[in-house]
Amino acid sequence: MADDQCGASALQGLVGKPRTEIPVPLDPGKRRVVCSSCIVTQEYRSDRQTIVFNSETGIIESVKCG
């Protein structure tokens, strides 16, 4: 990832796994976990990890900064 200020590249191995495998963050304020059909705020924070899981299956779809 070209712009990986949040460290999302280290968590790419979670994609395709159940959301129960998401590790507890050291700083919860810098990570959000949301479902694919959930309403979330749209503000971008380059230092925050955003993990998106499928709301029906619970499988992680993406890990990105924002």
PyMOL Python script that loads the backbone (N, CA, C, O; Angstrom):
from pymol import cmd

cmd.read_pdbstr("""\
ATOM      1  N   MET A   1       0.847  -1.181   0.000  1.00  0.00           N
ATOM      2  CA  MET A   1       0.000   0.000   0.000  1.00  0.00           C
ATOM      3  C   MET A   1       0.891   1.243   0.000  1.00  0.00           C
ATOM      4  O   MET A   1       1.808   1.371   0.811  1.00  0.00           O
ATOM      5  N   ALA A   2       0.605   2.127  -0.903  1.00  0.00           N
ATOM      6  CA  ALA A   2       1.426   3.326  -1.039  1.00  0.00           C
ATOM      7  C   ALA A   2       1.296   4.247   0.170  1.00  0.00           C
ATOM      8  O   ALA A   2       2.290   4.791   0.651  1.00  0.00           O
ATOM      9  N   ASP A   3       0.090   4.418   0.651  1.00  0.00           N
ATOM     10  CA  ASP A   3      -0.153   5.316   1.781  1.00  0.00           C
ATOM     11  C   ASP A   3      -0.701   4.496   2.941  1.00  0.00           C
ATOM     12  O   ASP A   3      -1.915   4.372   3.102  1.00  0.00           O
ATOM     13  N   ASP A   4       0.188   3.941   3.743  1.00  0.00           N
ATOM     14  CA  ASP A   4      -0.208   3.019   4.809  1.00  0.00           C
ATOM     15  C   ASP A   4       0.124   3.596   6.182  1.00  0.00           C
ATOM     16  O   ASP A   4       0.826   2.968   6.975  1.00  0.00           O
ATOM     17  N   GLN A   5      -0.385   4.792   6.454  1.00  0.00           N
ATOM     18  CA  GLN A   5      -0.105   5.450   7.725  1.00  0.00           C
ATOM     19  C   GLN A   5      -0.745   4.736   8.910  1.00  0.00           C
ATOM     20  O   GLN A   5      -0.324   4.931  10.050  1.00  0.00           O
ATOM     21  N   CYS A   6      -1.762   3.908   8.649  1.00  0.00           N
ATOM     22  CA  CYS A   6      -2.476   3.256   9.751  1.00  0.00           C
ATOM     23  C   CYS A   6      -1.982   1.840  10.018  1.00  0.00           C
ATOM     24  O   CYS A   6      -2.367   1.237  11.020  1.00  0.00           O
ATOM     25  N   GLY A   7      -1.141   1.299   9.149  1.00  0.00           N
ATOM     26  CA  GLY A   7      -0.644  -0.053   9.343  1.00  0.00           C
ATOM     27  C   GLY A   7      -1.577  -1.140   8.817  1.00  0.00           C
ATOM     28  O   GLY A   7      -1.492  -2.289   9.248  1.00  0.00           O
ATOM     29  N   ALA A   8      -2.460  -0.789   7.894  1.00  0.00           N
ATOM     30  CA  ALA A   8      -3.419  -1.755   7.349  1.00  0.00           C
ATOM     31  C   ALA A   8      -2.736  -2.882   6.590  1.00  0.00           C
ATOM     32  O   ALA A   8      -3.265  -3.993   6.536  1.00  0.00           O
ATOM     33  N   SER A   9      -1.591  -2.625   6.013  1.00  0.00           N
ATOM     34  CA  SER A   9      -0.916  -3.674   5.229  1.00  0.00           C
ATOM     35  C   SER A   9      -0.562  -4.881   6.098  1.00  0.00           C
ATOM     36  O   SER A   9      -0.538  -6.009   5.607  1.00  0.00           O
ATOM     37  N   ALA A  10      -0.293  -4.656   7.361  1.00  0.00           N
ATOM     38  CA  ALA A  10       0.056  -5.755   8.264  1.00  0.00           C
ATOM     39  C   ALA A  10      -1.143  -6.650   8.567  1.00  0.00           C
ATOM     40  O   ALA A  10      -0.969  -7.772   9.042  1.00  0.00           O
ATOM     41  N   LEU A  11      -2.360  -6.167   8.300  1.00  0.00           N
ATOM     42  CA  LEU A  11      -3.568  -6.927   8.606  1.00  0.00           C
ATOM     43  C   LEU A  11      -4.251  -7.498   7.366  1.00  0.00           C
ATOM     44  O   LEU A  11      -5.354  -8.034   7.472  1.00  0.00           O
ATOM     45  N   GLN A  12      -3.627  -7.396   6.203  1.00  0.00           N
ATOM     46  CA  GLN A  12      -4.249  -7.890   4.971  1.00  0.00           C
ATOM     47  C   GLN A  12      -4.522  -9.390   5.014  1.00  0.00           C
ATOM     48  O   GLN A  12      -5.399  -9.873   4.298  1.00  0.00           O
ATOM     49  N   GLY A  13      -3.803 -10.119   5.822  1.00  0.00           N
ATOM     50  CA  GLY A  13      -4.022 -11.553   5.964  1.00  0.00           C
ATOM     51  C   GLY A  13      -5.373 -11.893   6.576  1.00  0.00           C
ATOM     52  O   GLY A  13      -5.788 -13.052   6.547  1.00  0.00           O
ATOM     53  N   LEU A  14      -6.068 -10.894   7.135  1.00  0.00           N
ATOM     54  CA  LEU A  14      -7.388 -11.117   7.711  1.00  0.00           C
ATOM     55  C   LEU A  14      -8.482 -11.215   6.643  1.00  0.00           C
ATOM     56  O   LEU A  14      -9.539 -11.794   6.892  1.00  0.00           O
ATOM     57  N   VAL A  15      -8.233 -10.658   5.469  1.00  0.00           N
ATOM     58  CA  VAL A  15      -9.246 -10.655   4.414  1.00  0.00           C
ATOM     59  C   VAL A  15      -9.593 -12.104   4.054  1.00  0.00           C
ATOM     60  O   VAL A  15      -8.715 -12.918   3.768  1.00  0.00           O
ATOM     61  N   GLY A  16     -10.889 -12.398   4.076  1.00  0.00           N
ATOM     62  CA  GLY A  16     -11.375 -13.751   3.796  1.00  0.00           C
ATOM     63  C   GLY A  16     -11.573 -14.600   5.032  1.00  0.00           C
ATOM     64  O   GLY A  16     -12.065 -15.725   4.940  1.00  0.00           O
ATOM     65  N   LYS A  17     -11.195 -14.077   6.192  1.00  0.00           N
ATOM     66  CA  LYS A  17     -11.342 -14.822   7.448  1.00  0.00           C
ATOM     67  C   LYS A  17     -12.550 -14.297   8.229  1.00  0.00           C
ATOM     68  O   LYS A  17     -13.041 -13.203   7.949  1.00  0.00           O
ATOM     69  N   PRO A  18     -13.030 -15.068   9.204  1.00  0.00           N
ATOM     70  CA  PRO A  18     -14.157 -14.609  10.033  1.00  0.00           C
ATOM     71  C   PRO A  18     -13.763 -13.394  10.878  1.00  0.00           C
ATOM     72  O   PRO A  18     -12.608 -13.252  11.281  1.00  0.00           O
ATOM     73  N   ARG A  19     -14.721 -12.538  11.134  1.00  0.00           N
ATOM     74  CA  ARG A  19     -14.433 -11.319  11.921  1.00  0.00           C
ATOM     75  C   ARG A  19     -13.975 -11.651  13.334  1.00  0.00           C
ATOM     76  O   ARG A  19     -13.366 -10.806  13.991  1.00  0.00           O
ATOM     77  N   THR A  20     -14.247 -12.843  13.810  1.00  0.00           N
ATOM     78  CA  THR A  20     -13.809 -13.239  15.142  1.00  0.00           C
ATOM     79  C   THR A  20     -12.283 -13.338  15.229  1.00  0.00           C
ATOM     80  O   THR A  20     -11.736 -13.422  16.328  1.00  0.00           O
ATOM     81  N   GLU A  21     -11.599 -13.330  14.100  1.00  0.00           N
ATOM     82  CA  GLU A  21     -10.140 -13.405  14.086  1.00  0.00           C
ATOM     83  C   GLU A  21      -9.463 -12.038  14.162  1.00  0.00           C
ATOM     84  O   GLU A  21      -8.235 -11.953  14.164  1.00  0.00           O
ATOM     85  N   ILE A  22     -10.252 -10.978  14.223  1.00  0.00           N
ATOM     86  CA  ILE A  22      -9.675  -9.631  14.322  1.00  0.00           C
ATOM     87  C   ILE A  22      -9.028  -9.492  15.697  1.00  0.00           C
ATOM     88  O   ILE A  22      -9.698  -9.678  16.712  1.00  0.00           O
ATOM     89  N   PRO A  23      -7.734  -9.167  15.747  1.00  0.00           N
ATOM     90  CA  PRO A  23      -7.071  -9.035  17.043  1.00  0.00           C
ATOM     91  C   PRO A  23      -7.524  -7.775  17.787  1.00  0.00           C
ATOM     92  O   PRO A  23      -7.909  -6.780  17.173  1.00  0.00           O
ATOM     93  N   VAL A  24      -7.473  -7.838  19.087  1.00  0.00           N
ATOM     94  CA  VAL A  24      -7.806  -6.676  19.910  1.00  0.00           C
ATOM     95  C   VAL A  24      -6.710  -5.627  19.697  1.00  0.00           C
ATOM     96  O   VAL A  24      -5.529  -5.932  19.867  1.00  0.00           O
ATOM     97  N   PRO A  25      -7.082  -4.401  19.330  1.00  0.00           N
ATOM     98  CA  PRO A  25      -6.077  -3.372  19.060  1.00  0.00           C
ATOM     99  C   PRO A  25      -5.453  -2.812  20.337  1.00  0.00           C
ATOM    100  O   PRO A  25      -6.091  -2.776  21.388  1.00  0.00           O
ATOM    101  N   LEU A  26      -4.218  -2.382  20.232  1.00  0.00           N
ATOM    102  CA  LEU A  26      -3.564  -1.717  21.355  1.00  0.00           C
ATOM    103  C   LEU A  26      -4.202  -0.365  21.619  1.00  0.00           C
ATOM    104  O   LEU A  26      -4.312   0.063  22.768  1.00  0.00           O
ATOM    105  N   ASP A  27      -4.625   0.315  20.546  1.00  0.00           N
ATOM    106  CA  ASP A  27      -5.265   1.624  20.660  1.00  0.00           C
ATOM    107  C   ASP A  27      -6.615   1.556  19.946  1.00  0.00           C
ATOM    108  O   ASP A  27      -6.676   1.772  18.736  1.00  0.00           O
ATOM    109  N   PRO A  28      -7.697   1.261  20.668  1.00  0.00           N
ATOM    110  CA  PRO A  28      -9.005   1.105  20.043  1.00  0.00           C
ATOM    111  C   PRO A  28      -9.493   2.337  19.279  1.00  0.00           C
ATOM    112  O   PRO A  28     -10.318   2.220  18.373  1.00  0.00           O
ATOM    113  N   GLY A  29      -8.991   3.505  19.639  1.00  0.00           N
ATOM    114  CA  GLY A  29      -9.383   4.731  18.953  1.00  0.00           C
ATOM    115  C   GLY A  29      -8.838   4.831  17.534  1.00  0.00           C
ATOM    116  O   GLY A  29      -9.235   5.712  16.770  1.00  0.00           O
ATOM    117  N   LYS A  30      -7.937   3.937  17.188  1.00  0.00           N
ATOM    118  CA  LYS A  30      -7.337   3.977  15.852  1.00  0.00           C
ATOM    119  C   LYS A  30      -7.788   2.805  14.988  1.00  0.00           C
ATOM    120  O   LYS A  30      -7.142   2.485  13.990  1.00  0.00           O
ATOM    121  N   ARG A  31      -8.885   2.169  15.361  1.00  0.00           N
ATOM    122  CA  ARG A  31      -9.430   1.079  14.552  1.00  0.00           C
ATOM    123  C   ARG A  31     -10.945   1.106  14.662  1.00  0.00           C
ATOM    124  O   ARG A  31     -11.510   1.314  15.736  1.00  0.00           O
ATOM    125  N   ARG A  32     -11.582   0.890  13.523  1.00  0.00           N
ATOM    126  CA  ARG A  32     -13.030   0.680  13.562  1.00  0.00           C
ATOM    127  C   ARG A  32     -13.356  -0.556  12.742  1.00  0.00           C
ATOM    128  O   ARG A  32     -12.754  -0.818  11.701  1.00  0.00           O
ATOM    129  N   VAL A  33     -14.315  -1.295  13.237  1.00  0.00           N
ATOM    130  CA  VAL A  33     -14.768  -2.517  12.590  1.00  0.00           C
ATOM    131  C   VAL A  33     -16.234  -2.290  12.250  1.00  0.00           C
ATOM    132  O   VAL A  33     -17.054  -2.026  13.130  1.00  0.00           O
ATOM    133  N   VAL A  34     -16.552  -2.395  10.966  1.00  0.00           N
ATOM    134  CA  VAL A  34     -17.910  -2.112  10.510  1.00  0.00           C
ATOM    135  C   VAL A  34     -18.407  -3.204   9.574  1.00  0.00           C
ATOM    136  O   VAL A  34     -17.621  -3.868   8.899  1.00  0.00           O
ATOM    137  N   CYS A  35     -19.716  -3.378   9.544  1.00  0.00           N
ATOM    138  CA  CYS A  35     -20.282  -4.353   8.618  1.00  0.00           C
ATOM    139  C   CYS A  35     -20.529  -3.683   7.270  1.00  0.00           C
ATOM    140  O   CYS A  35     -20.626  -2.459   7.179  1.00  0.00           O
ATOM    141  N   SER A  36     -20.626  -4.492   6.242  1.00  0.00           N
ATOM    142  CA  SER A  36     -20.752  -3.994   4.876  1.00  0.00           C
ATOM    143  C   SER A  36     -22.053  -3.233   4.627  1.00  0.00           C
ATOM    144  O   SER A  36     -22.129  -2.444   3.685  1.00  0.00           O
ATOM    145  N   SER A  37     -23.065  -3.452   5.443  1.00  0.00           N
ATOM    146  CA  SER A  37     -24.331  -2.739   5.260  1.00  0.00           C
ATOM    147  C   SER A  37     -24.587  -1.704   6.361  1.00  0.00           C
ATOM    148  O   SER A  37     -25.659  -1.100   6.403  1.00  0.00           O
ATOM    149  N   CYS A  38     -23.628  -1.501   7.235  1.00  0.00           N
ATOM    150  CA  CYS A  38     -23.778  -0.545   8.335  1.00  0.00           C
ATOM    151  C   CYS A  38     -23.571   0.891   7.851  1.00  0.00           C
ATOM    152  O   CYS A  38     -22.824   1.143   6.906  1.00  0.00           O
ATOM    153  N   ILE A  39     -24.226   1.792   8.499  1.00  0.00           N
ATOM    154  CA  ILE A  39     -24.030   3.212   8.226  1.00  0.00           C
ATOM    155  C   ILE A  39     -22.850   3.680   9.063  1.00  0.00           C
ATOM    156  O   ILE A  39     -22.810   3.453  10.272  1.00  0.00           O
ATOM    157  N   VAL A  40     -21.890   4.332   8.420  1.00  0.00           N
ATOM    158  CA  VAL A  40     -20.711   4.842   9.123  1.00  0.00           C
ATOM    159  C   VAL A  40     -20.460   6.288   8.716  1.00  0.00           C
ATOM    160  O   VAL A  40     -20.903   6.733   7.657  1.00  0.00           O
ATOM    161  N   THR A  41     -19.752   7.007   9.561  1.00  0.00           N
ATOM    162  CA  THR A  41     -19.368   8.371   9.211  1.00  0.00           C
ATOM    163  C   THR A  41     -18.369   8.327   8.063  1.00  0.00           C
ATOM    164  O   THR A  41     -17.661   7.334   7.895  1.00  0.00           O
ATOM    165  N   GLN A  42     -18.309   9.370   7.290  1.00  0.00           N
ATOM    166  CA  GLN A  42     -17.472   9.392   6.093  1.00  0.00           C
ATOM    167  C   GLN A  42     -16.175  10.185   6.262  1.00  0.00           C
ATOM    168  O   GLN A  42     -15.439  10.365   5.292  1.00  0.00           O
ATOM    169  N   GLU A  43     -15.883  10.659   7.470  1.00  0.00           N
ATOM    170  CA  GLU A  43     -14.640  11.409   7.647  1.00  0.00           C
ATOM    171  C   GLU A  43     -13.446  10.475   7.451  1.00  0.00           C
ATOM    172  O   GLU A  43     -13.468   9.319   7.874  1.00  0.00           O
ATOM    173  N   TYR A  44     -12.426  10.988   6.816  1.00  0.00           N
ATOM    174  CA  TYR A  44     -11.238  10.179   6.537  1.00  0.00           C
ATOM    175  C   TYR A  44     -10.172  10.490   7.573  1.00  0.00           C
ATOM    176  O   TYR A  44      -9.828  11.652   7.790  1.00  0.00           O
ATOM    177  N   ARG A  45      -9.651   9.454   8.211  1.00  0.00           N
ATOM    178  CA  ARG A  45      -8.533   9.593   9.148  1.00  0.00           C
ATOM    179  C   ARG A  45      -7.447   8.635   8.685  1.00  0.00           C
ATOM    180  O   ARG A  45      -7.607   7.418   8.776  1.00  0.00           O
ATOM    181  N   SER A  46      -6.358   9.174   8.195  1.00  0.00           N
ATOM    182  CA  SER A  46      -5.291   8.341   7.635  1.00  0.00           C
ATOM    183  C   SER A  46      -4.623   7.459   8.680  1.00  0.00           C
ATOM    184  O   SER A  46      -3.960   6.482   8.330  1.00  0.00           O
ATOM    185  N   ASP A  47      -4.788   7.790   9.964  1.00  0.00           N
ATOM    186  CA  ASP A  47      -4.155   7.001  11.027  1.00  0.00           C
ATOM    187  C   ASP A  47      -5.075   5.918  11.592  1.00  0.00           C
ATOM    188  O   ASP A  47      -4.694   5.221  12.532  1.00  0.00           O
ATOM    189  N   ARG A  48      -6.282   5.766  11.035  1.00  0.00           N
ATOM    190  CA  ARG A  48      -7.250   4.798  11.564  1.00  0.00           C
ATOM    191  C   ARG A  48      -7.410   3.610  10.607  1.00  0.00           C
ATOM    192  O   ARG A  48      -7.560   3.790   9.399  1.00  0.00           O
ATOM    193  N   GLN A  49      -7.377   2.407  11.161  1.00  0.00           N
ATOM    194  CA  GLN A  49      -7.652   1.196  10.385  1.00  0.00           C
ATOM    195  C   GLN A  49      -9.167   1.007  10.331  1.00  0.00           C
ATOM    196  O   GLN A  49      -9.859   1.143  11.339  1.00  0.00           O
ATOM    197  N   THR A  50      -9.663   0.695   9.146  1.00  0.00           N
ATOM    198  CA  THR A  50     -11.077   0.378   8.985  1.00  0.00           C
ATOM    199  C   THR A  50     -11.175  -1.038   8.440  1.00  0.00           C
ATOM    200  O   THR A  50     -10.700  -1.330   7.343  1.00  0.00           O
ATOM    201  N   ILE A  51     -11.790  -1.900   9.211  1.00  0.00           N
ATOM    202  CA  ILE A  51     -11.972  -3.298   8.822  1.00  0.00           C
ATOM    203  C   ILE A  51     -13.450  -3.494   8.514  1.00  0.00           C
ATOM    204  O   ILE A  51     -14.313  -3.248   9.357  1.00  0.00           O
ATOM    205  N   VAL A  52     -13.730  -3.945   7.280  1.00  0.00           N
ATOM    206  CA  VAL A  52     -15.108  -4.132   6.835  1.00  0.00           C
ATOM    207  C   VAL A  52     -15.385  -5.621   6.687  1.00  0.00           C
ATOM    208  O   VAL A  52     -14.642  -6.336   6.014  1.00  0.00           O
ATOM    209  N   PHE A  53     -16.468  -6.088   7.325  1.00  0.00           N
ATOM    210  CA  PHE A  53     -16.861  -7.490   7.195  1.00  0.00           C
ATOM    211  C   PHE A  53     -18.257  -7.574   6.584  1.00  0.00           C
ATOM    212  O   PHE A  53     -19.065  -6.656   6.724  1.00  0.00           O
ATOM    213  N   ASN A  54     -18.525  -8.677   5.913  1.00  0.00           N
ATOM    214  CA  ASN A  54     -19.819  -8.909   5.281  1.00  0.00           C
ATOM    215  C   ASN A  54     -20.865  -9.092   6.367  1.00  0.00           C
ATOM    216  O   ASN A  54     -20.696  -9.908   7.273  1.00  0.00           O
ATOM    217  N   SER A  55     -21.944  -8.331   6.272  1.00  0.00           N
ATOM    218  CA  SER A  55     -22.968  -8.365   7.317  1.00  0.00           C
ATOM    219  C   SER A  55     -23.730  -9.684   7.369  1.00  0.00           C
ATOM    220  O   SER A  55     -24.315 -10.008   8.403  1.00  0.00           O
ATOM    221  N   GLU A  56     -23.738 -10.451   6.285  1.00  0.00           N
ATOM    222  CA  GLU A  56     -24.455 -11.725   6.270  1.00  0.00           C
ATOM    223  C   GLU A  56     -23.577 -12.898   6.675  1.00  0.00           C
ATOM    224  O   GLU A  56     -24.032 -13.805   7.372  1.00  0.00           O
ATOM    225  N   THR A  57     -22.317 -12.884   6.239  1.00  0.00           N
ATOM    226  CA  THR A  57     -21.440 -14.019   6.489  1.00  0.00           C
ATOM    227  C   THR A  57     -20.457 -13.836   7.629  1.00  0.00           C
ATOM    228  O   THR A  57     -19.962 -14.812   8.193  1.00  0.00           O
ATOM    229  N   GLY A  58     -20.172 -12.569   7.975  1.00  0.00           N
ATOM    230  CA  GLY A  58     -19.186 -12.289   9.013  1.00  0.00           C
ATOM    231  C   GLY A  58     -17.750 -12.406   8.512  1.00  0.00           C
ATOM    232  O   GLY A  58     -16.812 -12.373   9.309  1.00  0.00           O
ATOM    233  N   ILE A  59     -17.571 -12.543   7.191  1.00  0.00           N
ATOM    234  CA  ILE A  59     -16.231 -12.669   6.606  1.00  0.00           C
ATOM    235  C   ILE A  59     -15.665 -11.280   6.311  1.00  0.00           C
ATOM    236  O   ILE A  59     -16.370 -10.414   5.792  1.00  0.00           O
ATOM    237  N   ILE A  60     -14.412 -11.076   6.638  1.00  0.00           N
ATOM    238  CA  ILE A  60     -13.750  -9.789   6.429  1.00  0.00           C
ATOM    239  C   ILE A  60     -13.542  -9.572   4.932  1.00  0.00           C
ATOM    240  O   ILE A  60     -12.999 -10.427   4.233  1.00  0.00           O
ATOM    241  N   GLU A  61     -13.990  -8.405   4.458  1.00  0.00           N
ATOM    242  CA  GLU A  61     -13.891  -8.065   3.042  1.00  0.00           C
ATOM    243  C   GLU A  61     -12.718  -7.149   2.731  1.00  0.00           C
ATOM    244  O   GLU A  61     -12.131  -7.242   1.652  1.00  0.00           O
ATOM    245  N   SER A  62     -12.367  -6.264   3.662  1.00  0.00           N
ATOM    246  CA  SER A  62     -11.272  -5.338   3.405  1.00  0.00           C
ATOM    247  C   SER A  62     -10.692  -4.779   4.686  1.00  0.00           C
ATOM    248  O   SER A  62     -11.352  -4.718   5.723  1.00  0.00           O
ATOM    249  N   VAL A  63      -9.439  -4.375   4.584  1.00  0.00           N
ATOM    250  CA  VAL A  63      -8.730  -3.693   5.663  1.00  0.00           C
ATOM    251  C   VAL A  63      -8.036  -2.508   4.992  1.00  0.00           C
ATOM    252  O   VAL A  63      -7.223  -2.686   4.085  1.00  0.00           O
ATOM    253  N   LYS A  64      -8.364  -1.307   5.444  1.00  0.00           N
ATOM    254  CA  LYS A  64      -7.805  -0.112   4.813  1.00  0.00           C
ATOM    255  C   LYS A  64      -7.655   1.012   5.824  1.00  0.00           C
ATOM    256  O   LYS A  64      -8.159   0.933   6.944  1.00  0.00           O
ATOM    257  N   CYS A  65      -6.968   2.036   5.419  1.00  0.00           N
ATOM    258  CA  CYS A  65      -6.852   3.242   6.246  1.00  0.00           C
ATOM    259  C   CYS A  65      -8.065   4.108   5.976  1.00  0.00           C
ATOM    260  O   CYS A  65      -8.612   4.110   4.873  1.00  0.00           O
ATOM    261  N   GLY A  66      -8.473   4.834   6.982  1.00  0.00           N
ATOM    262  CA  GLY A  66      -9.593   5.747   6.778  1.00  0.00           C
ATOM    263  C   GLY A  66     -10.483   5.817   7.881  1.00  0.00           C
ATOM    264  O   GLY A  66     -11.469   6.553   7.833  1.00  0.00           O
TER     265      GLY A  66
END
""", "prot")
cmd.dss("prot")
cmd.show_as("cartoon", "prot")
cmd.util.cbc("prot")
cmd.orient("prot")
